[in-house]
Amino acid sequence: MLSKLFKKKKDDGKTCKLYLPKESELHSLEDVPDVAFAEKMLGDGFAIKPFENVIYSPVAGTASLVAETKHAVGITTANGAEVLVHFSTDSVALYGRGLEVMVRTGDTVQVGDPLIQYDWDEIKDQITDTITPVVVTNIMDYLYEVNLQAESEAVVMTVTKK
């Protein structure tokens, strides 16, 4: 009887986890200098600041959106959460210059896979910051927790289907 109490619960497919990608610093969405992200108009989540010129995937799923301007990637998780990884807040004005997307729509993405690579020397005069919002855009369908104390490669956000 006691063995059943201490058994690990089987993954029911309702929960996904978002991680702090390697080589990045964790920030609150309120730190993002764009009102749409800071006031959570696009969803809830967190922000990262990369230490190198690559944005890594914080979640496993399928690349469901690759912005034509190469500044954002959408990932749909197994539980249906729609995660937007948006490099910088003024990067859309680059029109793809200095950016390389490492995935295509339909690709399977794992935690830690490179999503976007940027050439800092080419873009540093056009953007103000590399802070990268990571938001679940359909958050109203989920229960979630955000841990802004997470360390590198640890769980920052748990998202469970209602």
C-alpha positions in Angstrom: 0.0 0.0 0.0 2.7 2.5 0.9 4.6 1.8 -2.3 1.7 3.2 -4.3 1.9 6.5 -2.3 5.5 7.0 -3.2 5.3 6.0 -6.8 6.2 8.8 -9.3 3.0 10.0 -11.0 2.9 9.1 -14.7 3.0 12.1 -17.1 -0.6 12.6 -18.2 0.3 14.9 -21.0 -1.4 17.9 -19.4 1.7 19.5 -18.1 4.7 21.0 -19.9 7.8 22.7 -18.4 9.7 25.7 -19.7 13.4 25.9 -18.7 15.9 28.7 -18.4 18.1 28.1 -21.5 21.8 27.6 -21.0 24.0 30.7 -21.3 21.2 33.1 -20.3 20.0 35.2 -17.4 16.5 35.1 -16.1 14.3 38.2 -15.9 10.7 39.0 -15.1 8.4 40.1 -17.9 8.1 43.4 -16.1 11.8 44.0 -16.9 11.0 44.0 -20.7 11.0 47.6 -22.1 7.8 46.9 -24.2 4.4 47.5 -22.6 2.8 44.6 -24.5 5.1 42.1 -22.9 5.6 43.9 -19.5 1.9 44.2 -18.9 1.4 40.6 -20.1 -1.0 41.6 -23.0 0.4 38.8 -25.1 0.5 36.2 -22.4 2.4 35.3 -19.2 5.9 34.0 -18.8 9.4 35.3 -18.3 12.3 36.9 -20.2 15.9 35.9 -20.8 19.0 37.8 -21.7 21.4 35.6 -23.7 25.1 35.6 -22.8 26.1 34.5 -26.3 24.6 35.2 -29.7 22.2 32.3 -29.7 18.6 32.0 -28.3 18.0 28.4 -27.2 14.6 26.7 -26.9 13.2 26.8 -23.4 10.6 24.1 -24.2 10.0 20.9 -26.2 7.4 20.9 -29.0 6.9 21.7 -32.6 7.9 24.9 -34.3 4.5 26.3 -35.3 5.6 29.8 -36.3 8.8 31.3 -37.7 8.5 35.0 -38.2 9.3 36.1 -41.7 11.5 38.8 -40.1 13.4 36.1 -38.2 13.0 37.7 -34.8 10.5 35.2 -33.3 9.7 31.5 -33.1 6.5 30.0 -31.9 6.5 26.5 -30.3 3.4 24.4 -29.7 4.0 21.9 -26.8 2.4 18.4 -26.5 -0.2 19.8 -24.2 -1.2 22.6 -26.6 0.6 25.5 -24.9 1.7 28.1 -27.5 5.0 29.5 -26.5 6.4 32.6 -28.2 10.1 33.3 -28.1 10.6 36.9 -29.2 14.2 38.1 -29.6 14.5 41.7 -28.4 11.6 44.1 -28.4 12.7 46.2 -31.4 14.1 43.4 -33.6 11.2 43.3 -36.0 12.6 46.5 -37.5 15.7 44.6 -38.5 13.7 42.8 -41.2 15.8 39.8 -40.7 19.2 41.5 -41.1 21.8 40.0 -38.8 19.4 37.2 -37.7 19.4 33.5 -38.7 16.6 31.2 -37.7 17.8 27.7 -36.9 14.4 25.9 -37.2 11.6 25.7 -39.8 7.9 25.5 -39.2 7.0 21.9 -38.5 10.4 21.0 -37.0 10.5 19.1 -33.7 12.3 21.2 -31.1 13.9 20.0 -27.9 14.8 22.0 -24.8 18.2 23.6 -25.5 18.0 23.5 -29.3 19.2 26.7 -31.0 16.3 28.8 -32.4 17.8 32.1 -33.4 21.3 33.2 -33.9 22.2 36.9 -34.2 25.3 38.9 -35.3 25.7 41.4 -32.5 28.2 43.5 -34.5 25.6 43.9 -37.3 22.6 44.7 -35.2 24.0 46.6 -32.1 23.2 50.0 -33.5 19.6 49.1 -34.3 18.4 47.4 -31.1 18.5 48.7 -27.6 18.6 45.4 -25.7 18.8 41.6 -26.2 16.2 40.8 -23.6 14.0 38.1 -25.0 10.4 37.6 -23.8 9.2 34.0 -23.5 5.4 33.9 -23.2 2.6 31.4 -23.3 0.2 33.2 -25.6 -2.9 31.0 -24.8 -2.2 31.1 -21.0 -5.9 31.5 -20.2 -6.4 27.8 -21.0 -3.8 26.8 -18.3 -2.9 26.8 -14.7 0.7 27.8 -14.3 3.6 28.8 -12.0 6.6 30.9 -12.7 9.8 30.5 -10.7 11.9 33.6 -11.2 14.6 32.2 -8.9 15.5 29.3 -11.3 19.1 28.7 -12.2 20.5 27.8 -15.6 18.8 24.9 -17.2 16.2 24.6 -14.4 12.4 24.7 -14.7 11.2 28.3 -14.7 7.5 27.8 -15.6 5.1 24.8 -15.3 2.0 25.0 -17.5 -0.9 22.6 -16.9 -4.0 22.2 -19.1 -7.2 23.1 -17.2 
